[in-house]
């Protein structure tokens, strides 16, 4: 009789599982071609992974949670990370999760999702899985797995650091001229040697003038000086292509003067190496 009762109970569980599986089309959502950017596409993939995990646990509420978010991502919309307050977490367990949530939200507000889409998607889905497992609270290994997944992904969910100026060169010009002097040629040679040592990511060239003459004339003169220096740099192998050549004219003097004043230190081209 006990065997019969057990058989009936197991059969009921099996029928319930079959019914539940048919209502949660994880395979269908997984097969969808996700839209949106690289971050939403990564979210789609990672939410499907979490949903499949919960299918294995026969936890249909959690399957529903993750598959809804996967569906949203497939439609090209990135869901906001679930707030810890939306889960019933023990106070002694909530602190670390809340700190992780704040850190993730801050990262998602930077270019990180565009520059590291999969890392940010893993961080978001693992954090939500961690909250879900912590709320259940009865499988320590699953809690640890989700926490570790978040902790490993989060350091990579960062925007790339902006390059910094690591070297500056200044070339001076005679009054109303855009011709390189012997001293200027030496600066170009020094820049070439430094380029080989530093291997800069970016090279910027900006032309300047003093305030003698009109603004329009000085803009053209600054541009021609920057062009001369740019070509000289390229001839020496400093950057296959100078990334940014600008003309500031008389607007950014090295030495402040009044209008229509000749000043040797303002007649210059500045070269910046960034790395």
C-alpha positions in Angstrom: 0.0 0.0 0.0 2.9 2.4 0.9 4.5 1.6 -2.5 1.2 2.4 -4.2 0.8 5.7 -2.4 4.4 6.6 -3.2 3.9 5.7 -6.9 0.8 7.9 -7.1 2.6 10.8 -5.4 5.5 10.6 -7.8 3.2 10.4 -10.7 1.4 13.6 -9.5 4.8 15.4 -9.2 5.7 14.2 -12.7 2.4 15.5 -14.2 2.9 18.8 -12.4 6.4 19.1 -13.8 5.3 18.3 -17.3 2.5 20.8 -17.0 4.8 23.5 -15.7 7.4 22.9 -18.3 4.9 23.4 -21.1 4.0 26.8 -19.6 7.5 28.1 -19.5 9.0 28.0 -23.0 12.6 28.4 -22.1 13.8 26.8 -25.3 11.6 29.1 -27.4 12.9 32.2 -25.6 16.4 30.9 -26.0 16.0 30.5 -29.7 14.8 34.0 -30.2 17.1 36.3 -32.1 17.8 39.1 -29.6 17.5 42.7 -30.6 19.0 45.8 -29.1 22.7 46.4 -28.4 25.4 44.0 -27.3 24.4 44.4 -23.6 20.7 43.4 -24.1 21.8 40.5 -26.3 24.2 39.4 -23.5 21.4 39.8 -20.9 19.2 37.6 -23.1 21.8 34.8 -23.1 22.6 35.0 -19.4 18.9 35.2 -18.3 18.2 32.1 -20.3 21.1 30.3 -18.4 19.6 31.3 -15.1 16.1 30.1 -16.2 17.5 26.8 -17.3 19.2 26.3 -14.0 15.9 26.9 -12.2 14.2 24.4 -14.6 16.6 21.8 -13.2 15.6 22.8 -9.7 11.9 22.6 -10.7 11.5 26.1 -9.3 8.9 27.5 -11.6 8.5 30.9 -9.9 12.1 31.6 -10.5 12.0 30.2 -14.0 9.1 32.7 -14.6 11.2 35.6 -13.2 14.3 34.9 -15.3 12.4 34.0 -18.5 10.4 37.2 -18.4 13.6 39.2 -18.2 15.1 37.1 -21.0 12.1 37.9 -23.1 12.4 41.6 -22.4 16.1 41.5 -23.4 15.3 39.6 -26.6 12.9 42.5 -27.5 15.9 44.9 -27.1 15.1 46.3 -23.6 17.6 46.0 -20.7 15.8 45.5 -17.4 17.0 47.4 -14.4 18.7 45.1 -11.8 16.2 43.9 -9.2 16.4 45.8 -5.9 17.3 43.8 -2.8 14.3 45.4 -1.1 12.1 43.4 -3.5 13.3 40.2 -1.9 12.7 39.0 1.6 16.3 38.8 2.7 17.6 38.3 6.3 19.1 41.5 7.6 22.4 39.8 8.4 22.7 38.6 4.8 21.3 41.7 3.0 24.3 44.0 3.6 26.7 42.4 1.1 24.0 42.1 -1.5 22.9 45.7 -1.1 26.5 46.8 -1.5 26.9 44.7 -4.6 23.6 46.2 -6.0 24.9 49.8 -5.5 28.2 49.0 -7.2 26.4 47.3 -10.2 23.9 50.2 -10.6 26.8 52.7 -10.6 28.7 50.7 -13.2 25.6 50.4 -15.4 25.4 54.2 -15.4 28.8 54.4 -17.1 29.9 53.3 -20.6 30.7 49.8 -19.1 27.6 48.0 -20.6 28.8 49.1 -24.0 32.5 48.4 -23.5 32.1 45.2 -21.4 28.5 43.9 -22.2 28.9 40.3 -21.3 30.6 41.0 -18.0 27.9 43.5 -17.0 25.2 41.0 -18.1 26.8 38.2 -16.0 27.1 40.6 -13.0 23.4 41.5 -13.2 22.0 38.0 -13.7 24.2 36.5 -11.1 23.3 39.2 -8.6 19.6 38.6 -9.1 20.2 34.8 -8.8 22.2 35.4 -5.6 19.2 37.3 -4.2 16.8 34.6 -5.3 18.9 31.9 -3.7 19.6 33.9 -0.5 15.8 34.5 -0.2 15.2 30.8 -0.3 18.1 30.3 2.1 18.3 26.5 2.2 21.0 25.6 -0.4 24.3 27.0 0.8 26.1 25.7 -2.3 23.8 27.4 -4.7 24.0 30.7 -2.7 27.8 30.5 -2.8 27.8 29.7 -6.5 25.6 32.7 -7.3 27.6 35.0 -5.1 30.9 33.8 -6.6 29.5 34.3 -10.1 28.7 38.0 -9.3 32.0 38.6 -7.5 33.9 37.3 -10.5 31.9 39.2 -13.1 31.7 42.6 -11.3 35.4 43.6 -11.6 35.1 43.3 -15.4 32.0 45.4 -15.6 33.9 48.6 -15.9 34.4 51.4 -18.4 37.8 51.6 -19.9 40.0 54.3 -18.3 40.4 57.4 -20.4 43.9 57.9 -21.8 46.0 60.5 -20.0 48.6 62.9 -21.5 52.0 61.3 -20.8 54.2 63.6 -22.9 54.0 67.1 -24.3 56.1 68.8 -27.0 56.0 72.4 -28.0 57.2 73.9 -31.3 57.6 77.6 -31.6 57.2 79.7 -34.8 58.5 83.0 -35.9 56.1 85.9 -36.3 53.5 85.3 -39.0 55.2 82.2 -40.1 54.4 78.5 -40.4 57.9 77.3 -41.3 59.8 74.8 -39.1 63.1 76.1 -37.8 66.2 74.0 -36.9 65.0 74.1 -33.3 61.6 72.8 -34.4 63.1 70.0 -36.4 64.9 68.9 -33.3 61.6 68.8 -31.3 60.1 66.7 -34.1 63.1 64.3 -33.9 62.7 64.1 -30.1 59.0 63.3 -30.5 59.9 60.5 -32.9 62.2 59.0 -30.4 59.7 59.3 -27.6 57.0 57.7 -29.7 59.1 54.6 -30.1 59.6 54.4 -26.3 56.1 55.3 -25.2 54.0 53.9 -28.0 51.2 56.4 -27.4 47.6 55.5 -28.0 46.7 58.9 -29.3 48.6 61.8 -30.8 47.1 65.3 -30.7 48.4 68.4 -32.5 47.0 71.8 -31.7 48.1 75.1 -33.5 48.2 78.5 -31.7 49.0 82.1 -32.5 49.5 85.3 -30.6 46.8 88.0 -30.7 48.4 90.1 -33.4 46.1 90.2 -36.4 42.4 89.3 -36.8 40.7 86.2 -35.3 39.9 84.8 -38.8 43.5 85.2 -40.0 44.9 83.7 -36.8 42.6 80.7 -37.1 44.0 80.0 -40.6 47.6 80.5 -39.5 47.1 78.2 -36.5 45.7 75.5 -38.7 48.5 75.8 -41.2 51.1 75.5 -38.4 49.3 72.4 -37.0 49.2 70.9 -40.5 53.0 71.5 -41.0 53.8 69.8 -37.7 51.4 66.9 -38.4 53.0 66.2 -41.7 56.5 66.4 -40.2 55.5 63.9 -37.4 54.1 61.5 -39.9 57.3 61.7 -42.0 59.2 60.6 -38.9 56.8 57.8 -38.2 54.9 59.4 -35.3 51.5 57.7 -35.6 50.5 56.4 -39.0 47.8 58.9 -38.8 47.7 61.8 -36.4 44.3 61.3 -34.8 43.4 64.9 -34.0 44.7 68.1 -35.5 43.1 71.3 -34.1 43.5 75.0 -34.5 42.9 77.1 -31.4 44.0 80.3 -33.1 44.6 83.0 -30.5 42.0 81.7 -28.1 44.3 79.7 -25.8 47.4 81.7 -25.2 50.3 80.4 -23.1 50.9 83.9 -21.9 47.9 86.2 -21.4 48.2 89.4 -23.4 45.9 92.1 -24.6 44.5 92.1 -28.1 46.9 92.7 -31.1 50.0 91.8 -29.1 52.9 89.8 -30.5 54.1 87.2 -28.1 56.7 84.6 -29.0 55.5 81.9 -26.5 52.0 82.1 -28.0 53.1 81.3 -31.6 53.3 77.6 -31.1 52.1 74.1 -31.9 51.5 71.7 -29.0 51.9 67.9 -29.4 50.3 65.6 -26.9 50.9 61.9 -26.5 48.2 60.0 -24.7 48.3 56.6 -23.1 
